[in-house]
């Protein structure tokens, strides 16, 4: 019996030692393979971010090019709008007793808001600011049956999602919109006012001030508020002879004045859109570069740690072989 026990114990001991030796090698290989996929994943992620950075850089260049065109369009239409205001000022001074429907203020709380937004995103907070300003102004000043005419897909989608009444919409405006593409929306708003379904017609858009600054602006189109001459422009003016009468001229000018203001707002909003998009893509490109730098540093640390671990394993294995 003692011999049997000794033999059994000896055989079990030998089998255990033989099993421990091959088990160490798979553990080392698994530990070694565990580092390599992590490094490859980081490199793959860096390549993906570099591709995204190329896209954002290209979008930044495109937005900058379109911004210059939009700025030129805004500056080209401003003299026409200023001249129309000047003519309206002169005509209204000659027809002081004439009360055009677009000049009469109503006491009701119903209004139609012409909301100008963009068709696409990636342009900062322009759409959010415009929508927030328009809905807040309507709820505070015209809470009775507010209705909207939208110029741009983003505003339309938001209002319909939250079950606001949209009576007309125009979307897919080109980079250089023409007055004829904006006229149908303005016509719907003017018809609602003429029928007595609205007491005011409002306009909300992003006013372009500079490349870094765009402000949501709300204007009252009807009843029309024609600004008076101030400063050196006051005093004796040239005496025009009107054909037909000033009242008839005013009837034709006021609808055109509203159309001009809306068209000018669309151009201003386009310039604001491309300004915000250029800044957003510039920030995205910079953020991608910062992320690439941090991931590259992390990848180098992972690779260095893997090399250090392998060297330690080689040294430990060499010492173990030398000890045996």
Buried (B, 14 or more C-beta within 10 A) or exposed (E): EEEEEEEEEEEEEEEEEEEEEEEEEEEBEEEEEEBEEBBEEBBEBBEEBEEBBEEBBEBBEBBBEBBEBBBEBBEEBEEEBEEBBEBBBBBBEBBEEBEBEBBEEBEEBBBBBBBBBBBEEBBBEBBEBBBBBBBEBBEEBBEEEBBBBBBBBBBBBBBBEEEBEBBBBBBEBEEEBEBEBBBEBBBBBBBBBEEEBBBBBBBBBBBBBEBEEBEBBBBBBBBBEBEEBEEEEEEEEEEEEBEEEBBBBBBEBBBEBBBBBBBBBBBBBBBBBBBBBBBBBBEBBEEBBEBBEEBEEBBEEBBEEBEEBBEEBEEEEEEEEEEE
